[in-house]
Amino acid sequence: MKMSYLRKLGYKLGKMQSDRPWLFVMLAIIITLATIPGIPMLLNNVEPSLEKALPQDIPEVKLMNDMRSEYGADMLYMVLLNDQADLDLTDPSSIRYIDSMVSSLSALENILEVSSLSTIVKERNHGVIPNSEREIREILESDPRSGSYIDRERSVAVIHIKSDTGASAKVVKKVIDDINFAKEILEAGNPGLNVKLTGFNAIDQATFKVIISDFMKITLISFALMTLFLLLHYHFSIKKTVYSLVIMIFSLIWALGVTGYVGIPLNVVTMVSAAMIIALGSSYGINSVYHFYDDFLLQYDKKEAIAKFQEFLIIGLSGSAFAEIAGFLALLFGIMPSMRYLGIILAIGIFFALFVSVVILPALFFVMEQEKAGKNAR
């Protein structure tokens, strides 16, 4: 019975890997060195905004974007908390501090409008803040807008900041950093208020830090747990564990590097891709190691075992890998951008897991295994 073209290709590839194993090892090193610089690009391309996870072509999102570009739809709130019993937020020192904050924030780039208690007081008193707390209270009590800026107990005041960031992570970061810098400069004039910043843009900025932290934590924990599982599975055989880890590590580094190069963002959905690539890559390693030791190295000399192994491996793994890639690429037909990105990253990761399993791992087998070592492999 004639061998299929794919089996012939696998057999010939196995012979090449036996004849020139270091050529394939060098290929792995070169690809790794070429893709590593893309990983910092990925970490610098974090998209924390939940708005960006929405499809941008549905009517509601289009209208929101139109309103933002026309009027500026991003609101931030600087909350001033009075933690001191002897201080009132209607005290002239508090109002002057709030007014200095309003003046400083109004001058910042991407800030469209800033309003507060001091805005009302100055409008109603010819642009001057009174020196009397009683006068300030009378002004605020007579203006219905005051309820939007201070609570009834006068323990919490709010500065409204309207900005136009376009939900861009870079612009949001700049606006938040500029506001915090202005707050630090004015801290010397703070009468004792606890000042905090909130709003959807501030939440996006906090989400940015969470995404980076969770991405690193989830990836490291996934790698550690998978390594532990492999050690247990192989009965603490370091060599077999390393073989499986090679597929996980190379496919992960290459996939993240390529993702960074092509500019796919890291967001609340795609940050799980690294852990998924590790999990999927481990299955390729387990299957490859098991079949090489138990099905081929016991029956053939090392060189022939590699060729026969490749003849088997290239059919089995390529079929399952391309089926998985097709399944993940099906996410491209959805309308959620974040799910599309996840599908692309996972498809890239599966392709590299297949590539490492078929092209790199057999060469490592040949380099690291001793002739006829399979007789004692169990």
Buried (B, 14 or more C-beta within 10 A) or exposed (E): EEEEEEBEBBBEBBBBBBEEBEEBBEBBEEBBEEBBEBBEBBBEBBBBBBBBBBBEEEEEEEEBBEEBEEEBBBBBBBBBEBEEEEBBBBBBBBBBBBBBBBEBBEEBEBBEBBBBBBBBBBEBEEEEBBEEBEBBBBBBEEBEEBEEBBEEEBBBBBBBBBBBBBBBBEBBBBBBEBBBEBBEEBEEEBBEBEBEBBBBBBBBBEBBEEBBEBBEEBBEEBBEEBBEBBBEBBEEBEEBBBBBBBBBBBBBBBBBBBBBBBEBBBBBBBBBBBBBBBBBBBBBBBBBBBBBBEBBBBEBEBBBBBBBBBBBBBBBBBEBBBEBBEEBBEBEEEEEBBBBBBBBBBBBBBBBBBBBBBBBBBBBBBEEBEEEEBEEBE
